[in-house]
């Protein structure tokens, strides 16, 4: 990239960051007042109007490269964190949308990248649905095209998602990534049941049985979805969303203690100080993970290990914060209908990611034998 081009891109990123900041300040002053099981569509539309979704694409596709460059990643981190503050459910769906754009940018063709952008022009979300439901999703060749069969469960944002990146097993080889339309409401199936938190994400299941696709809908090659370091590296984005939830909990904690005139209590001050330490610790880990994910110098194992440790550090910080808030506010933290109670449930649900022990031991095993790398080395 030429110096002049890079300077222009940085200026555009700075302007976009300022627009986002104004949007979030306005929404922070106007907390969401919708039922906790209702998707925050108004906030989604506000983000789209601000240009947040177009900005995800590469600069050659008239975007700002939020999914491609270290500079863009810093703005993406802010976007995910702020959305997580306002709505963890929307944060989950936005992170999935970002994941789809990122994977198509990495493994798709120029034609597929352009096709994805066109598919999202109508304002729908992209979803990434990889967990199989009652029957695993398979893909079989049928003449010049392919036929899908099976159900994807835990399909977040099922009513808002217009196209989903799913994994499908062929007759031979590893799973393939497929971009499939998801606009047929008759294919909707019941989800896993009513979750304790994250109800606004609208998790359901989708039946792909009999859906015809072409070779242009297959992204990359067999096994690309699980290819490292990208498979693990994307976890930093979920940690950024969780960090936003932590930010909101701390604001609510301080607000309630001030209203009760209990903020000056030495015991409450101790808890507030501990909460701020947890918040800052999580923020530093997210920043480190984002740098690693876009580093051009680190070994894949370094990237994977750092981001796995970051994911677990943020999880532990958030769980410790929830305990502090409950101790500080007492039974008031458990009153249904209060924002603090809902956010704690949403955050606890959001943090339940698979195989945490495996991620921890694998990262530890790597760093037993290797020094911690710097992002620029």
TILUMRO-126289 format. One record per residue (C-alpha): residue in three letters; y, x, z. Coordinates in steps of 0.001 Angstrom, whole numbers. Last residue first. Example, Ala and Ser with C-alpha at 12.3 -4.5 7.8 and 13.67 -1.06 7.14 Angstrom:
2
r: SER | py: -1060 | px: 13670 | pz: 7140;
r: ALA | py: -4500 | px: 12300 | pz: 7800;
END
This chain:
377
r: UNK | py: -9489 | px: 8402 | pz: 16061;
r: UNK | py: -6923 | px: 5612 | pz: 15952;
r: UNK | py: -8750 | px: 3174 | pz: 18232;
r: UNK | py: -9660 | px: 5871 | pz: 20768;
r: UNK | py: -13345 | px: 6369 | pz: 21441;
r: UNK | py: -15172 | px: 6116 | pz: 24795;
r: UNK | py: -17601 | px: 9018 | pz: 24924;
r: UNK | py: -21209 | px: 8514 | pz: 23894;
r: UNK | py: -24634 | px: 8745 | pz: 25589;
r: UNK | py: -24267 | px: 6306 | pz: 28474;
r: UNK | py: -21779 | px: 4510 | pz: 26245;
r: UNK | py: -24512 | px: 3070 | pz: 24014;
r: UNK | py: -26767 | px: 1966 | pz: 26877;
r: UNK | py: -23821 | px: 233 | pz: 28571;
r: UNK | py: -23034 | px: -1747 | pz: 25430;
r: UNK | py: -26670 | px: -2792 | pz: 25045;
r: UNK | py: -26898 | px: -3713 | pz: 28738;
r: UNK | py: -23796 | px: -5896 | pz: 28638;
r: UNK | py: -24596 | px: -7724 | pz: 25392;
r: UNK | py: -28131 | px: -8441 | pz: 26598;
r: UNK | py: -26840 | px: -9838 | pz: 29888;
r: UNK | py: -24318 | px: -12058 | pz: 28094;
r: UNK | py: -26958 | px: -13583 | pz: 25776;
r: UNK | py: -25163 | px: -16688 | pz: 24506;
r: UNK | py: -21566 | px: -17795 | pz: 25209;
r: UNK | py: -20663 | px: -20147 | pz: 28035;
r: UNK | py: -16975 | px: -19256 | pz: 28380;
r: UNK | py: -15774 | px: -22426 | pz: 26656;
r: UNK | py: -17485 | px: -24636 | pz: 29225;
r: UNK | py: -15836 | px: -22864 | pz: 32176;
r: UNK | py: -12502 | px: -22976 | pz: 30350;
r: UNK | py: -12709 | px: -26682 | pz: 29575;
r: UNK | py: -13734 | px: -27516 | pz: 33127;
r: UNK | py: -10918 | px: -25402 | pz: 34597;
r: UNK | py: -8473 | px: -26867 | pz: 32083;
r: UNK | py: -9432 | px: -30411 | pz: 33063;
r: UNK | py: -8937 | px: -29817 | pz: 36790;
r: UNK | py: -5588 | px: -28067 | pz: 36306;
r: UNK | py: -4296 | px: -30842 | pz: 34068;
r: UNK | py: -4936 | px: -33555 | pz: 36642;
r: UNK | py: -6884 | px: -36573 | pz: 35416;
r: UNK | py: -9874 | px: -36023 | pz: 37650;
r: UNK | py: -8897 | px: -34531 | pz: 41007;
r: UNK | py: -10870 | px: -31342 | pz: 41667;
r: UNK | py: -8015 | px: -28851 | pz: 42025;
r: UNK | py: -6352 | px: -31125 | pz: 44587;
r: UNK | py: -9440 | px: -30576 | pz: 46751;
r: UNK | py: -8242 | px: -27091 | pz: 47613;
r: UNK | py: -5269 | px: -25753 | pz: 45687;
r: UNK | py: -5576 | px: -22049 | pz: 46524;
r: UNK | py: -9346 | px: -21940 | pz: 46874;
r: UNK | py: -9857 | px: -23798 | pz: 43607;
r: UNK | py: -7332 | px: -21595 | pz: 41816;
r: UNK | py: -9024 | px: -18451 | pz: 43117;
r: UNK | py: -12467 | px: -19654 | pz: 41994;
r: UNK | py: -11145 | px: -20434 | pz: 38502;
r: UNK | py: -9566 | px: -16976 | pz: 38368;
r: UNK | py: -12899 | px: -15328 | pz: 39184;
r: UNK | py: -14503 | px: -17237 | pz: 36295;
r: UNK | py: -11684 | px: -16152 | pz: 33966;
r: UNK | py: -11905 | px: -12494 | pz: 34995;
r: UNK | py: -15691 | px: -12543 | pz: 34551;
r: UNK | py: -15442 | px: -14015 | pz: 31060;
r: UNK | py: -12655 | px: -11629 | pz: 30087;
r: UNK | py: -14724 | px: -8628 | pz: 31197;
r: UNK | py: -17793 | px: -9999 | pz: 29409;
r: UNK | py: -16003 | px: -10344 | pz: 26075;
r: UNK | py: -14338 | px: -6969 | pz: 26506;
r: UNK | py: -17692 | px: -5287 | pz: 27142;
r: UNK | py: -19105 | px: -6865 | pz: 23987;
r: UNK | py: -15981 | px: -5835 | pz: 22087;
r: UNK | py: -16274 | px: -2219 | pz: 23179;
r: UNK | py: -19991 | px: -2056 | pz: 22369;
r: UNK | py: -19709 | px: -3549 | pz: 18889;
r: UNK | py: -16780 | px: -1353 | pz: 17894;
r: UNK | py: -18411 | px: 1821 | pz: 19197;
r: UNK | py: -21702 | px: 930 | pz: 17483;
r: UNK | py: -19869 | px: 457 | pz: 14174;
r: UNK | py: -18397 | px: 3960 | pz: 14465;
r: UNK | py: -14645 | px: 3990 | pz: 14946;
r: UNK | py: -12169 | px: 5289 | pz: 12385;
r: UNK | py: -10937 | px: 2320 | pz: 10339;
r: UNK | py: -10171 | px: 314 | pz: 13457;
r: UNK | py: -9731 | px: -3416 | pz: 12919;
r: UNK | py: -12221 | px: -4691 | pz: 15515;
r: UNK | py: -11378 | px: -1808 | pz: 17864;
r: UNK | py: -7709 | px: -2773 | pz: 18045;
r: UNK | py: -8607 | px: -6397 | pz: 18743;
r: UNK | py: -11011 | px: -5310 | pz: 21484;
r: UNK | py: -8404 | px: -3136 | pz: 23206;
r: UNK | py: -5868 | px: -5974 | pz: 23139;
r: UNK | py: -8442 | px: -8415 | pz: 24523;
r: UNK | py: -9351 | px: -5947 | pz: 27281;
r: UNK | py: -5701 | px: -5447 | pz: 28204;
r: UNK | py: -5143 | px: -9210 | pz: 28380;
r: UNK | py: -8204 | px: -9708 | pz: 30607;
r: UNK | py: -6955 | px: -7097 | pz: 33069;
r: UNK | py: -3480 | px: -8623 | pz: 33015;
r: UNK | py: -4796 | px: -12078 | pz: 33853;
r: UNK | py: -7144 | px: -10779 | pz: 36560;
r: UNK | py: -4296 | px: -8820 | pz: 38156;
r: UNK | py: -2088 | px: -11907 | pz: 38022;
r: UNK | py: -4783 | px: -13934 | pz: 39777;
r: UNK | py: -5128 | px: -11305 | pz: 42523;
r: UNK | py: -1392 | px: -11426 | pz: 43111;
r: UNK | py: -1454 | px: -15221 | pz: 43214;
r: UNK | py: -4337 | px: -15130 | pz: 45673;
r: UNK | py: -2531 | px: -12695 | pz: 47964;
r: UNK | py: 637 | px: -14772 | pz: 47697;
r: UNK | py: -1370 | px: -17805 | pz: 48775;
r: UNK | py: -2565 | px: -15992 | pz: 51893;
r: UNK | py: 909 | px: -14659 | pz: 52627;
r: UNK | py: 2329 | px: -18190 | pz: 52361;
r: UNK | py: 5517 | px: -18112 | pz: 50304;
r: UNK | py: 4088 | px: -20211 | pz: 47467;
r: UNK | py: 3315 | px: -23071 | pz: 49837;
r: UNK | py: 6427 | px: -25158 | pz: 49241;
r: UNK | py: 4165 | px: -27889 | pz: 47846;
r: UNK | py: 6126 | px: -27898 | pz: 44573;
r: UNK | py: 6057 | px: -24097 | pz: 44521;
r: UNK | py: 2285 | px: -24096 | pz: 45066;
r: UNK | py: 1845 | px: -26622 | pz: 42256;
r: UNK | py: 3929 | px: -24648 | pz: 39773;
r: UNK | py: 2308 | px: -21311 | pz: 40623;
r: UNK | py: -1190 | px: -22714 | pz: 40090;
r: UNK | py: -199 | px: -24544 | pz: 36895;
r: UNK | py: 1227 | px: -21343 | pz: 35402;
r: UNK | py: -1890 | px: -19431 | pz: 36427;
r: UNK | py: -4164 | px: -22010 | pz: 34820;
r: UNK | py: -2158 | px: -21938 | pz: 31597;
r: UNK | py: -2412 | px: -18163 | pz: 31232;
r: UNK | py: -6160 | px: -18334 | pz: 31912;
r: UNK | py: -6568 | px: -20862 | pz: 29099;
r: UNK | py: -4684 | px: -18522 | pz: 26800;
r: UNK | py: -7056 | px: -15725 | pz: 27801;
r: UNK | py: -9942 | px: -17938 | pz: 26711;
r: UNK | py: -8427 | px: -18131 | pz: 23206;
r: UNK | py: -8078 | px: -14334 | pz: 23076;
r: UNK | py: -11688 | px: -13950 | pz: 24252;
r: UNK | py: -12826 | px: -16170 | pz: 21381;
r: UNK | py: -10978 | px: -13873 | pz: 18984;
r: UNK | py: -12556 | px: -10748 | pz: 20478;
r: UNK | py: -15999 | px: -12201 | pz: 19740;
r: UNK | py: -15469 | px: -11514 | pz: 16021;
r: UNK | py: -16599 | px: -7936 | pz: 16513;
r: UNK | py: -20173 | px: -8931 | pz: 17320;
r: UNK | py: -21211 | px: -10116 | pz: 13857;
r: UNK | py: -18613 | px: -7852 | pz: 12241;
r: UNK | py: -20167 | px: -4621 | pz: 13559;
r: UNK | py: -22787 | px: -5298 | pz: 12469;
r: UNK | py: -24469 | px: -7527 | pz: 9902;
r: UNK | py: -25813 | px: -10790 | pz: 11306;
r: UNK | py: -24046 | px: -12950 | pz: 8701;
r: UNK | py: -24832 | px: -10463 | pz: 5931;
r: UNK | py: -28610 | px: -10931 | pz: 6255;
r: UNK | py: -29214 | px: -12182 | pz: 2716;
r: UNK | py: -26242 | px: -11429 | pz: 520;
r: UNK | py: -22600 | px: -12456 | pz: 307;
r: UNK | py: -21425 | px: -16058 | pz: 413;
r: UNK | py: -23566 | px: -18674 | pz: -1325;
r: UNK | py: -21426 | px: -21554 | pz: -2662;
r: UNK | py: -21018 | px: -19957 | pz: -6098;
r: UNK | py: -24832 | px: -20003 | pz: -6423;
r: UNK | py: -24621 | px: -23793 | pz: -6572;
r: UNK | py: -25097 | px: -26471 | pz: -3916;
r: UNK | py: -27057 | px: -29723 | pz: -3667;
r: UNK | py: -27276 | px: -31569 | pz: -337;
r: UNK | py: -30716 | px: -33130 | pz: 171;
r: UNK | py: -30764 | px: -32631 | pz: 3934;
r: UNK | py: -27450 | px: -31261 | pz: 5228;
r: UNK | py: -27404 | px: -33393 | pz: 8387;
r: UNK | py: -24419 | px: -32676 | pz: 10625;
r: UNK | py: -24320 | px: -32607 | pz: 14423;
r: UNK | py: -21481 | px: -33392 | pz: 16829;
r: UNK | py: -18832 | px: -31612 | pz: 18870;
r: UNK | py: -15467 | px: -33369 | pz: 18984;
r: UNK | py: -13344 | px: -30426 | pz: 20126;
r: UNK | py: -11595 | px: -32850 | pz: 22484;
r: UNK | py: -14600 | px: -32799 | pz: 24834;
r: UNK | py: -14150 | px: -29128 | pz: 25707;
r: UNK | py: -15511 | px: -29756 | pz: 29202;
r: UNK | py: -18495 | px: -31345 | pz: 30940;
r: UNK | py: -20109 | px: -31970 | pz: 27564;
r: UNK | py: -21108 | px: -35484 | pz: 26574;
r: UNK | py: -24345 | px: -35239 | pz: 24606;
r: UNK | py: -25775 | px: -32598 | pz: 22258;
r: UNK | py: -24100 | px: -34192 | pz: 19233;
r: UNK | py: -25036 | px: -37426 | pz: 17520;
r: UNK | py: -25417 | px: -37199 | pz: 13725;
r: UNK | py: -22861 | px: -37193 | pz: 10949;
r: UNK | py: -24358 | px: -37322 | pz: 7442;
r: UNK | py: -22906 | px: -40773 | pz: 6790;
r: UNK | py: -19466 | px: -39271 | pz: 7407;
r: UNK | py: -19718 | px: -37292 | pz: 4159;
r: UNK | py: -16828 | px: -34806 | pz: 4282;
r: UNK | py: -18847 | px: -31725 | pz: 5217;
r: UNK | py: -18729 | px: -29623 | pz: 2046;
r: UNK | py: -20934 | px: -26509 | pz: 2147;
r: UNK | py: -20111 | px: -22814 | pz: 2201;
r: UNK | py: -23447 | px: -21044 | pz: 2569;
r: UNK | py: -24313 | px: -17852 | pz: 4437;
r: UNK | py: -27889 | px: -16731 | pz: 3845;
r: UNK | py: -30501 | px: -16064 | pz: 6516;
r: UNK | py: -32957 | px: -13213 | pz: 6126;
r: UNK | py: -35669 | px: -12743 | pz: 3500;
r: UNK | py: -38095 | px: -15081 | pz: 1779;
r: UNK | py: -38237 | px: -18874 | pz: 1586;
r: UNK | py: -34508 | px: -19022 | pz: 2251;
r: UNK | py: -33058 | px: -19742 | pz: 5713;
r: UNK | py: -29636 | px: -21330 | pz: 5877;
r: UNK | py: -26585 | px: -20217 | pz: 7855;
r: UNK | py: -23512 | px: -22417 | pz: 7729;
r: UNK | py: -19901 | px: -21993 | pz: 6636;
r: UNK | py: -18401 | px: -25431 | pz: 6862;
r: UNK | py: -16016 | px: -27385 | pz: 4654;
r: UNK | py: -13934 | px: -30432 | pz: 5496;
r: UNK | py: -13864 | px: -30004 | pz: 9275;
r: UNK | py: -11707 | px: -32582 | pz: 11067;
r: UNK | py: -14402 | px: -35096 | pz: 12021;
r: UNK | py: -16958 | px: -32437 | pz: 12997;
r: UNK | py: -14490 | px: -30461 | pz: 15058;
r: UNK | py: -17282 | px: -28372 | pz: 16578;
r: UNK | py: -20770 | px: -28698 | pz: 15082;
r: UNK | py: -23055 | px: -28064 | pz: 18067;
r: UNK | py: -26079 | px: -28985 | pz: 15921;
r: UNK | py: -26774 | px: -28127 | pz: 12290;
r: UNK | py: -29421 | px: -30247 | pz: 10639;
r: UNK | py: -32036 | px: -29597 | pz: 7955;
r: UNK | py: -32453 | px: -29326 | pz: 4201;
r: UNK | py: -30349 | px: -27659 | pz: 1547;
r: UNK | py: -31023 | px: -27722 | pz: -2195;
r: UNK | py: -30109 | px: -24958 | pz: -4645;
r: UNK | py: -28917 | px: -24880 | pz: -8249;
r: UNK | py: -30108 | px: -23693 | pz: -11674;
r: UNK | py: -33480 | px: -25406 | pz: -11227;
r: UNK | py: -34139 | px: -26144 | pz: -7556;
r: UNK | py: -33999 | px: -23023 | pz: -5379;
r: UNK | py: -34554 | px: -23730 | pz: -1711;
r: UNK | py: -32277 | px: -23417 | pz: 1313;
r: UNK | py: -33307 | px: -24159 | pz: 4887;
r: UNK | py: -31461 | px: -25633 | pz: 7865;
r: UNK | py: -33546 | px: -25818 | pz: 11029;
r: UNK | py: -34642 | px: -29264 | pz: 12291;
r: UNK | py: -33503 | px: -30849 | pz: 15572;
r: UNK | py: -30237 | px: -28944 | pz: 15391;
r: UNK | py: -29679 | px: -25419 | pz: 14163;
r: UNK | py: -26802 | px: -23366 | pz: 15542;
r: UNK | py: -24807 | px: -21749 | pz: 12723;
r: UNK | py: -21842 | px: -24063 | pz: 12245;
r: UNK | py: -18655 | px: -22257 | pz: 11276;
r: UNK | py: -15983 | px: -24811 | pz: 10541;
r: UNK | py: -13125 | px: -24881 | pz: 8059;
r: UNK | py: -10358 | px: -27295 | pz: 8936;
r: UNK | py: -8875 | px: -29942 | pz: 6694;
r: UNK | py: -5272 | px: -29963 | pz: 5486;
r: UNK | py: -5861 | px: -30963 | pz: 1884;
r: UNK | py: -5297 | px: -27359 | pz: 803;
r: UNK | py: -8450 | px: -26224 | pz: 2606;
r: UNK | py: -10720 | px: -26504 | pz: -428;
r: UNK | py: -8135 | px: -24663 | pz: -2542;
r: UNK | py: -8115 | px: -21742 | pz: -113;
r: UNK | py: -11893 | px: -21671 | pz: -147;
r: UNK | py: -11965 | px: -21609 | pz: -3966;
r: UNK | py: -9568 | px: -18629 | pz: -4053;
r: UNK | py: -11763 | px: -16667 | pz: -1665;
r: UNK | py: -14843 | px: -17671 | pz: -3649;
r: UNK | py: -13318 | px: -16491 | pz: -6950;
r: UNK | py: -12299 | px: -13176 | pz: -5370;
r: UNK | py: -15910 | px: -12743 | pz: -4286;
r: UNK | py: -17155 | px: -13310 | pz: -756;
r: UNK | py: -18400 | px: -10842 | pz: 1846;
r: UNK | py: -15365 | px: -9667 | pz: 3787;
r: UNK | py: -12738 | px: -12263 | pz: 2831;
r: UNK | py: -15335 | px: -15020 | pz: 3079;
r: UNK | py: -16272 | px: -13768 | pz: 6541;
r: UNK | py: -12642 | px: -13617 | pz: 7712;
r: UNK | py: -11750 | px: -17056 | pz: 6381;
r: UNK | py: -14802 | px: -18549 | pz: 8086;
r: UNK | py: -14045 | px: -16794 | pz: 11384;
r: UNK | py: -10448 | px: -18015 | pz: 11296;
r: UNK | py: -11660 | px: -21617 | pz: 11019;
r: UNK | py: -14058 | px: -21029 | pz: 13922;
r: UNK | py: -11216 | px: -19614 | pz: 16008;
r: UNK | py: -9106 | px: -22667 | pz: 15128;
r: UNK | py: -11876 | px: -25003 | pz: 16274;
r: UNK | py: -12281 | px: -23197 | pz: 19603;
r: UNK | py: -8516 | px: -23035 | pz: 20109;
r: UNK | py: -8247 | px: -26752 | pz: 19382;
r: UNK | py: -10602 | px: -27367 | pz: 22290;
r: UNK | py: -8834 | px: -24800 | pz: 24462;
r: UNK | py: -5611 | px: -26710 | pz: 24001;
r: UNK | py: -2064 | px: -25563 | pz: 24794;
r: UNK | py: -2910 | px: -22198 | pz: 26356;
r: UNK | py: -5736 | px: -21573 | pz: 23882;
r: UNK | py: -3218 | px: -22200 | pz: 21083;
r: UNK | py: -994 | px: -19511 | pz: 22579;
r: UNK | py: -3846 | px: -17003 | pz: 22871;
r: UNK | py: -5113 | px: -17700 | pz: 19370;
r: UNK | py: -1674 | px: -17267 | pz: 17795;
r: UNK | py: -843 | px: -14152 | pz: 19838;
r: UNK | py: -4121 | px: -12486 | pz: 18840;
r: UNK | py: -3494 | px: -13484 | pz: 15223;
r: UNK | py: -86 | px: -11810 | pz: 15413;
r: UNK | py: -1701 | px: -8589 | pz: 16632;
r: UNK | py: -4445 | px: -8964 | pz: 14022;
r: UNK | py: -1852 | px: -9015 | pz: 11248;
r: UNK | py: -710 | px: -5528 | pz: 12187;
r: UNK | py: -4312 | px: -4297 | pz: 12340;
r: UNK | py: -4934 | px: -5791 | pz: 8883;
r: UNK | py: -7395 | px: -8279 | pz: 7346;
r: UNK | py: -7571 | px: -11605 | pz: 9209;
r: UNK | py: -3814 | px: -12002 | pz: 9765;
r: UNK | py: -3232 | px: -10820 | pz: 6199;
r: UNK | py: 118 | px: -12531 | pz: 5702;
r: UNK | py: -926 | px: -14953 | pz: 2965;
r: UNK | py: 109 | px: -15241 | pz: -659;
r: UNK | py: -3447 | px: -14571 | pz: -1920;
r: UNK | py: -2596 | px: -10905 | pz: -2542;
r: UNK | py: -1280 | px: -10842 | pz: 1040;
r: UNK | py: -4699 | px: -11789 | pz: 2369;
r: UNK | py: -5275 | px: -15195 | pz: 3940;
r: UNK | py: -4643 | px: -16105 | pz: 7582;
r: UNK | py: -953 | px: -16790 | pz: 6964;
r: UNK | py: -1804 | px: -19967 | pz: 5027;
r: UNK | py: -3241 | px: -21440 | pz: 8229;
r: UNK | py: -309 | px: -20592 | pz: 10485;
r: UNK | py: 2310 | px: -21808 | pz: 8017;
r: UNK | py: 4495 | px: -23668 | pz: 10516;
r: UNK | py: 3424 | px: -26953 | pz: 8938;
r: UNK | py: -228 | px: -26075 | pz: 9649;
r: UNK | py: 509 | px: -25323 | pz: 13288;
r: UNK | py: 2373 | px: -28617 | pz: 13677;
r: UNK | py: -501 | px: -30465 | pz: 12004;
r: UNK | py: -2985 | px: -29023 | pz: 14496;
r: UNK | py: -684 | px: -29967 | pz: 17362;
r: UNK | py: -589 | px: -33560 | pz: 16156;
r: UNK | py: -4352 | px: -33609 | pz: 15680;
r: UNK | py: -5148 | px: -32812 | pz: 19299;
r: UNK | py: -8735 | px: -34227 | pz: 19141;
r: UNK | py: -9224 | px: -36994 | pz: 21692;
r: UNK | py: -11794 | px: -36486 | pz: 24477;
r: UNK | py: -9199 | px: -35314 | pz: 26999;
r: UNK | py: -7058 | px: -38363 | pz: 26395;
r: UNK | py: -3695 | px: -37455 | pz: 24829;
r: UNK | py: -569 | px: -36337 | pz: 26666;
r: UNK | py: -318 | px: -32764 | pz: 25436;
r: UNK | py: 2386 | px: -30918 | pz: 27330;
r: UNK | py: 5905 | px: -31034 | pz: 25896;
r: UNK | py: 7745 | px: -27978 | pz: 27241;
r: UNK | py: 4807 | px: -25830 | pz: 26151;
r: UNK | py: 4997 | px: -27517 | pz: 22763;
r: UNK | py: 8586 | px: -26403 | pz: 22177;
r: UNK | py: 7895 | px: -22882 | pz: 23438;
r: UNK | py: 4836 | px: -22743 | pz: 21214;
r: UNK | py: 6746 | px: -23664 | pz: 18071;
r: UNK | py: 9562 | px: -21225 | pz: 18801;
r: UNK | py: 7043 | px: -18414 | pz: 19324;
r: UNK | py: 5251 | px: -19292 | pz: 16106;
r: UNK | py: 8462 | px: -19103 | pz: 14119;
r: UNK | py: 9303 | px: -15717 | pz: 15687;
r: UNK | py: 5855 | px: -14390 | pz: 14824;
r: UNK | py: 6306 | px: -15560 | pz: 11234;
r: UNK | py: 9584 | px: -13687 | pz: 10954;
r: UNK | py: 7984 | px: -10533 | pz: 12360;
r: UNK | py: 5008 | px: -10855 | pz: 10005;
r: UNK | py: 7333 | px: -11240 | pz: 7033;
r: UNK | py: 9218 | px: -8105 | pz: 8080;
r: UNK | py: 5944 | px: -6214 | pz: 8461;
r: UNK | py: 4894 | px: -7276 | pz: 4968;
r: UNK | py: 8221 | px: -6156 | pz: 3493;
r: UNK | py: 7897 | px: -2747 | pz: 5166;
r: UNK | py: 4337 | px: -2364 | pz: 3882;
r: UNK | py: 5445 | px: -3196 | pz: 350;
r: UNK | py: 8286 | px: -649 | pz: 549;
r: UNK | py: 5918 | px: 2019 | pz: 1912;
r: UNK | py: 3443 | px: 1338 | pz: -916;
r: UNK | py: 0 | px: 0 | pz: 0;
END
